[in-house]
Amino acid sequence: MFAMNAMAEPSAPDEPIADDRLLERVLTGSFAHLAGRIAIAPPGPRAVAAARLLDGPALAEALDLQAAPFGDADRRAVASLWSQYYFGALIGAVAAIGMAGGRTALPIDPDAAGIVLEGGLPAGLVLPHAGRTARPSEAARDFIALFRSHLSPMVDRLSAHAKASPRLFWGNAAAVLGWALGEACAMRPEAGDPALLRQLLLEDAQWPDGGPNPLVGALKSCDDPAVAVRRVCCVRYLLPGIPGCGPICPLGR
């Protein structure tokens, strides 16, 4: 299922790494909420291969389970909230382990990544290894591989299930990515210039190999230069007891 593009490289690690120490080092500060949610380990019984969520009934079953406590909830809001957990774990792993940890070629394709579901919601991510040591200028490569091989088909499935615009889900991914780039570069400045990475990954209409960028236009700047506002509302506020997304919300602007 995972089609490598011309920019990608083999995903096997090129040297041993103390995975626990790596996670302890990078899942801190702004990424501390991912501590205990990301593991580098062999697949276990609790982890569902992400490929299963892209093929067959597993995704619909997870969304139904998540929706149950909300009663007759808006399915767009259910799928949107689900995607925020899902994208947050995957994008967070690439930002924390990849950029802040100095690794690349992470096994984030659907056939390799395992997803732990609790109450239908993505609660954990299991990766079989931590890639290899990164070389300069590789910061964007795993993100592009992630969006091409994994998040793009997931957006298609979520959009079809919830009968919602793909732009809703790409907005969720862009919001996470915009935040994660700045935090990872602050932890490890040699990972790259956050402004240049945002330009490449969020603003340019095409990626370096000429492929279309589905994230372009998902965010827009506002009066506060530190805040990039979504163009499409995530609608998660339609779920009882779930707050909106704060200063990046486009409603009322």
C-alpha positions as CSV (number, residue, x, y, z in Angstrom):
1,M,0.0,0.0,0.0
2,F,2.9,2.3,0.7
3,A,4.2,3.8,-2.6
4,M,7.5,5.5,-2.0
5,N,8.1,8.6,-4.2
6,A,11.3,9.8,-5.6
7,M,12.1,11.8,-2.5
8,A,11.8,8.9,-0.1
9,E,14.4,6.4,1.1
10,P,14.4,2.9,2.6
11,S,12.7,2.9,6.0
12,A,15.0,0.3,7.7
13,P,17.1,1.7,10.5
14,D,20.9,1.9,9.7
15,E,22.1,1.6,13.3
16,P,20.7,0.5,16.7
17,I,19.1,3.2,18.8
18,A,18.0,3.3,22.5
19,D,14.4,3.9,21.7
20,D,13.2,4.5,25.3
21,R,15.9,7.1,25.8
22,L,15.0,8.8,22.5
23,L,11.3,9.0,23.5
24,E,12.2,10.3,27.0
25,R,14.2,13.0,25.4
26,V,11.8,14.2,22.7
27,L,8.4,13.7,24.3
28,T,8.9,16.6,26.7
29,G,7.8,20.2,26.8
30,S,5.3,20.9,24.0
31,F,5.3,17.3,23.0
32,A,4.8,15.9,26.6
33,H,1.2,15.2,25.9
34,L,2.4,12.4,23.5
35,A,4.4,10.7,26.3
36,G,2.9,7.2,26.8
37,R,0.9,7.6,23.6
38,I,3.8,6.8,21.2
39,A,5.8,3.6,21.4
40,I,8.6,2.1,19.4
41,A,7.9,-1.6,19.7
42,P,6.8,-4.7,17.8
43,P,3.1,-4.8,16.9
44,G,1.0,-5.9,19.8
45,P,-2.6,-7.1,20.2
46,R,-3.9,-3.7,21.2
47,A,-2.6,-2.0,18.0
48,V,-4.6,-2.0,14.8
49,A,-2.6,-1.7,11.6
50,A,-3.5,1.7,10.2
51,A,-4.0,-0.1,6.8
52,R,-7.1,-1.8,8.3
53,L,-8.7,1.6,9.0
54,L,-8.3,2.5,5.3
55,D,-9.8,-0.8,4.0
56,G,-12.9,-2.4,5.4
57,P,-15.3,-1.6,8.2
58,A,-12.7,-0.8,11.0
59,L,-12.9,3.0,10.6
60,A,-16.7,3.1,10.6
61,E,-16.8,0.9,13.6
62,A,-14.3,3.2,15.4
63,L,-16.3,6.3,14.6
64,D,-19.6,4.6,15.7
65,L,-18.0,3.8,19.0
66,Q,-16.7,7.3,19.4
67,A,-20.1,8.8,18.5
68,A,-22.1,6.7,21.0
69,P,-21.7,9.0,24.1
70,F,-22.8,12.0,22.0
71,G,-26.2,10.6,21.0
72,D,-27.5,11.9,17.7
73,A,-24.3,13.8,17.0
74,D,-23.3,15.5,13.8
75,R,-21.2,13.0,12.0
76,R,-18.9,15.7,10.6
77,A,-18.0,16.7,14.1
78,V,-17.4,13.1,15.2
79,A,-15.1,12.5,12.2
80,S,-13.4,15.8,12.6
81,L,-12.5,15.2,16.3
82,W,-11.4,11.7,15.5
83,S,-9.0,13.0,12.8
84,Q,-7.5,15.6,15.2
85,Y,-6.5,12.7,17.5
86,Y,-5.2,10.6,14.6
87,F,-3.3,13.4,12.8
88,G,-2.0,14.7,16.1
89,A,-0.3,11.4,16.9
90,L,1.2,10.9,13.5
91,I,2.3,14.4,12.8
92,G,3.5,14.7,16.4
93,A,5.6,11.6,16.0
94,V,7.3,12.9,12.8
95,A,7.9,16.3,14.5
96,A,9.1,15.0,17.8
97,I,11.1,11.8,16.8
98,G,12.0,13.0,13.3
99,M,12.7,16.7,13.6
100,A,13.5,17.2,17.3
101,G,15.1,13.7,17.6
102,G,17.2,14.0,14.5
103,R,15.7,10.9,12.8
104,T,14.2,10.3,9.4
105,A,12.6,7.5,7.3
106,L,10.2,6.8,10.1
107,P,7.8,3.8,9.4
108,I,4.6,5.9,9.3
109,D,3.1,4.2,6.2
110,P,-0.3,2.5,6.9
111,D,1.2,-1.0,6.7
112,A,3.8,-0.3,9.4
113,A,2.1,2.1,11.8
114,G,-0.1,0.6,14.5
115,I,-3.0,2.5,16.1
116,V,-4.3,1.9,19.6
117,L,-8.0,2.7,19.8
118,E,-9.8,3.5,23.1
119,G,-13.5,4.1,22.9
120,G,-13.1,4.4,19.2
121,L,-10.6,7.3,19.5
122,P,-7.0,7.0,18.5
123,A,-5.2,6.9,21.8
124,G,-1.8,5.6,20.8
125,L,0.7,5.0,18.0
126,V,3.1,2.1,17.7
127,L,6.0,2.3,15.3
128,P,8.3,-0.7,14.6
129,H,11.5,1.3,14.7
130,A,12.7,4.9,14.9
131,G,14.1,5.3,11.4
132,R,17.7,6.4,10.8
133,T,19.9,9.3,11.7
134,A,18.8,12.3,9.6
135,R,21.1,14.3,7.3
136,P,20.8,18.1,6.8
137,S,17.8,19.3,4.8
138,E,15.7,16.2,5.4
139,A,13.2,17.7,7.8
140,A,10.3,17.9,5.3
141,R,10.7,14.5,3.7
142,D,8.9,12.4,6.3
143,F,6.0,14.9,6.4
144,I,5.5,14.7,2.6
145,A,5.7,10.8,2.8
146,L,3.2,10.8,5.6
147,F,0.7,13.0,3.8
148,R,1.0,11.2,0.5
149,S,0.9,7.6,1.7
150,H,-1.2,7.8,4.8
151,L,-3.1,11.0,5.5
152,S,-4.4,11.6,2.0
153,P,-6.3,8.2,1.8
154,M,-7.5,8.8,5.4
155,V,-8.9,12.2,4.4
156,D,-10.7,10.6,1.5
157,R,-12.3,7.9,3.8
158,L,-13.3,10.3,6.5
159,S,-14.7,12.7,4.0
160,A,-16.8,10.0,2.4
161,H,-18.0,8.6,5.7
162,A,-19.0,12.0,7.2
163,K,-20.2,13.5,3.9
164,A,-17.9,16.4,4.7
165,S,-15.5,18.5,2.6
166,P,-11.9,17.2,2.5
167,R,-10.9,20.8,3.3
168,L,-12.2,20.3,6.8
169,F,-9.8,17.4,7.4
170,W,-6.9,19.0,5.6
171,G,-7.5,22.1,7.9
172,N,-7.1,19.8,10.9
173,A,-3.9,18.4,9.6
174,A,-2.5,21.9,8.7
175,A,-3.3,23.3,12.1
176,V,-1.4,20.5,13.8
177,L,1.5,20.7,11.4
178,G,1.8,24.5,11.7
179,W,2.1,24.2,15.5
180,A,4.4,21.2,15.4
181,L,6.9,22.7,13.0
182,G,7.6,25.7,15.3
183,E,7.8,23.5,18.4
184,A,10.2,21.0,16.9
185,C,12.5,23.7,15.5
186,A,12.5,25.4,18.9
187,M,13.7,22.1,20.5
188,R,16.3,21.5,17.8
189,P,17.1,24.5,15.7
190,E,19.3,22.6,13.3
191,A,16.2,20.8,12.1
192,G,15.5,23.8,9.9
193,D,14.1,27.3,9.6
194,P,10.4,27.1,10.7
195,A,9.4,29.9,8.4
196,L,10.9,28.1,5.4
197,L,9.4,24.8,6.4
198,R,5.9,26.4,6.7
199,Q,6.4,27.9,3.3
200,L,7.3,24.6,1.8
201,L,4.7,22.4,3.5
202,L,1.8,24.8,4.1
203,E,2.0,27.6,1.5
204,D,3.6,26.4,-1.7
205,A,1.0,25.0,-4.2
206,Q,3.4,22.2,-5.1
207,W,5.9,20.1,-3.2
208,P,9.5,20.0,-4.3
209,D,8.9,17.0,-6.7
210,G,6.1,18.9,-8.4
211,G,3.2,17.0,-6.7
212,P,0.2,19.1,-5.5
213,N,0.1,20.2,-1.9
214,P,-3.3,19.5,-0.3
215,L,-2.5,21.8,2.6
216,V,-2.0,25.0,0.7
217,G,-4.5,27.7,1.7
218,A,-5.7,25.7,4.8
219,L,-4.4,28.4,7.1
220,K,-4.3,32.2,6.9
221,S,-2.4,34.8,8.9
222,C,-4.2,37.3,11.1
223,D,-3.3,40.4,13.2
224,D,-1.2,38.3,15.6
225,P,1.8,37.0,13.6
226,A,2.1,34.0,15.9
227,V,-1.4,32.7,15.1
228,A,-2.4,31.2,11.8
229,V,-6.2,31.0,11.5
230,R,-8.0,28.1,9.9
231,R,-10.0,28.9,6.7
232,V,-12.6,26.1,7.4
233,C,-14.1,25.5,10.8
234,C,-13.4,22.1,12.4
235,V,-17.0,22.0,13.7
236,R,-16.0,19.9,16.7
237,Y,-17.9,22.5,18.9
238,L,-21.1,20.8,17.7
239,L,-20.3,17.9,20.0
240,P,-21.8,18.3,23.5
241,G,-19.1,19.2,26.0
242,I,-16.3,19.6,23.4
243,P,-14.9,23.1,23.2
244,G,-13.9,25.0,20.0
245,C,-10.3,25.2,18.8
246,G,-9.5,28.6,20.4
247,P,-7.6,31.4,18.6
248,I,-7.2,29.5,15.4
249,C,-11.0,29.2,14.9
250,P,-12.3,31.2,11.9
251,L,-15.8,31.7,13.4
252,G,-16.5,35.3,14.3
253,R,-13.5,36.7,12.4
